[in-house]
Amino acid sequence: MRSEPEVNHAVEKYADMIKHVCFYHLKNHADAEDVFQNVFLKYMLHDEPFNNAEHEKAWLLRVTINSCKDYLNDFFRRNKIPLETLAEIEAEVPEEHREVLEAVLSLPAKYKDIIYLHYYEGYKADEIGKILGKKENTIYSLLSRGRKILKEKLGGEEIDG
């Protein structure tokens, strides 16, 4: 087991790098913090000496990436819900918002995800592009087309972005 000063030094030196890698993989601050803590717990319990600072850094990066992958795999494995069960669960949505939400949910997936992330989660086009692996201009185009479809479905004015 590593000494407290050694662990503290590693945290000070590598914390930003590890947090960025965690967030890049998990895209969620709370999950990134969980994995961040697990990485440094593994570091503390790792007994083998490192050859040099580069070896230590490479080890931390590899452990971080593997921990993120394990976290995602474990999360999805533990939280599977059959589609039949999901269809039976009714979300608590105020009546005045139900029609709009149903219209959004009835959109094709390529529009639904983008509209949902933009209007319900508050992400900007560049952020949505990073999340979905699409170019920012593609996101703007899909938002525009999705708004037009919603306008037709709801028979009202187009939603402003």
C-alpha positions in Angstrom: 0.0 0.0 0.0 1.3 3.5 -0.9 1.9 6.1 1.8 -0.4 9.0 2.3 2.1 11.6 1.0 2.7 9.6 -2.1 -1.0 9.3 -2.8 -1.6 13.0 -2.1 1.3 13.9 -4.5 -0.3 11.7 -7.3 -3.7 13.3 -6.7 -2.3 16.8 -7.0 -0.2 15.9 -10.1 -2.8 13.9 -12.0 -6.2 14.9 -10.8 -7.1 17.2 -13.7 -6.0 14.6 -16.3 -8.0 11.8 -14.6 -11.1 13.9 -14.3 -11.0 14.9 -17.9 -10.6 11.3 -19.1 -13.4 10.2 -16.8 -15.7 12.9 -18.1 -14.8 12.3 -21.7 -15.8 8.7 -21.3 -18.8 9.0 -19.0 -20.2 12.4 -20.0 -21.5 12.9 -16.5 -19.8 14.6 -13.6 -21.3 12.4 -10.8 -20.2 9.2 -12.6 -16.8 10.8 -13.4 -16.3 11.6 -9.7 -17.1 8.0 -8.7 -14.6 6.5 -11.1 -12.0 9.2 -10.2 -12.2 8.0 -6.6 -11.9 4.4 -7.6 -8.9 5.1 -9.7 -7.0 6.7 -6.8 -8.1 3.9 -4.5 -6.6 1.4 -6.9 -3.5 3.6 -7.0 -3.2 3.6 -3.2 -3.6 -0.2 -3.1 -1.1 -0.9 -6.0 2.1 -2.2 -4.4 4.4 -2.5 -7.4 6.9 0.4 -7.9 6.8 2.4 -11.1 9.9 2.7 -13.3 9.5 6.5 -13.7 6.9 9.3 -13.8 5.8 8.3 -17.3 5.2 4.7 -16.3 3.1 6.0 -13.4 1.1 8.3 -15.6 0.6 5.6 -18.2 -0.6 3.2 -15.5 -3.1 5.8 -14.2 -4.4 6.5 -17.7 -4.9 2.8 -18.4 -6.6 2.2 -15.1 -8.8 5.2 -15.6 -9.9 4.1 -19.1 -10.5 0.5 -18.0 -12.5 1.7 -14.9 -14.7 3.9 -17.1 -15.4 1.0 -19.5 -16.1 -1.3 -16.5 -18.4 1.4 -15.0 -20.4 1.8 -18.2 -20.7 -2.0 -18.8 -21.7 -2.6 -15.2 -24.2 0.3 -15.2 -26.0 -0.9 -18.3 -26.0 -4.6 -17.3 -27.5 -3.7 -13.9 -30.1 -1.3 -15.2 -31.7 -3.2 -18.0 -35.5 -3.0 -18.1 -37.5 -5.1 -20.6 -39.3 -2.9 -23.2 -42.6 -4.4 -22.1 -42.1 -3.1 -18.5 -41.0 0.3 -19.8 -44.1 0.7 -21.9 -46.2 0.1 -18.8 -44.5 2.8 -16.7 -46.2 6.2 -17.1 -44.1 9.2 -16.6 -45.5 11.9 -14.4 -45.9 14.8 -16.9 -48.2 17.7 -16.3 -51.2 17.5 -18.6 -50.3 20.8 -20.4 -46.9 19.4 -21.4 -48.1 15.9 -22.3 -49.0 16.7 -25.9 -45.7 18.3 -26.6 -43.7 15.5 -24.9 -45.7 12.9 -26.9 -45.0 14.7 -30.1 -41.2 14.9 -29.2 -41.2 11.2 -28.4 -42.9 10.3 -31.6 -40.2 11.9 -33.7 -37.7 9.7 -35.5 -34.7 8.9 -33.3 -32.3 11.2 -35.1 -34.5 14.2 -34.3 -35.9 13.0 -30.9 -32.5 12.7 -29.3 -31.3 16.1 -30.4 -34.6 17.9 -29.6 -34.6 16.2 -26.1 -31.0 17.1 -25.4 -31.5 20.7 -26.5 -34.8 21.6 -24.9 -35.1 19.2 -22.0 -31.5 18.9 -20.9 -30.3 22.3 -22.0 -27.3 21.3 -24.1 -26.0 23.6 -26.9 -25.5 22.3 -30.4 -21.7 21.9 -30.0 -22.2 19.9 -26.8 -24.8 17.7 -28.5 -22.4 17.2 -31.4 -19.7 15.9 -29.0 -22.2 13.7 -27.2 -23.6 12.1 -30.3 -20.4 12.2 -32.4 -21.8 14.5 -35.0 -20.7 17.9 -36.5 -22.2 21.0 -35.0 -23.7 22.1 -38.3 -25.4 18.7 -38.6 -27.0 19.3 -35.2 -28.3 22.7 -36.3 -29.8 21.1 -39.4 -31.5 18.2 -37.4 -32.8 20.7 -34.8 -34.3 22.8 -37.6 -35.9 19.8 -39.3 -37.1 18.4 -36.0 -38.8 21.8 -35.1 -40.6 21.8 -38.5 -41.9 18.3 -37.9 -43.1 19.3 -34.4 -44.8 22.4 -35.8 -46.7 20.2 -38.2 -47.6 17.6 -35.5 -48.7 20.3 -33.0 -50.4 22.6 -35.6 -48.8 25.7 -34.0 -45.9 28.0 -34.4 -42.4 26.7 -34.9 -40.3 26.4 -31.7 -37.5 29.0 -31.5 -34.0 27.8 -30.7 
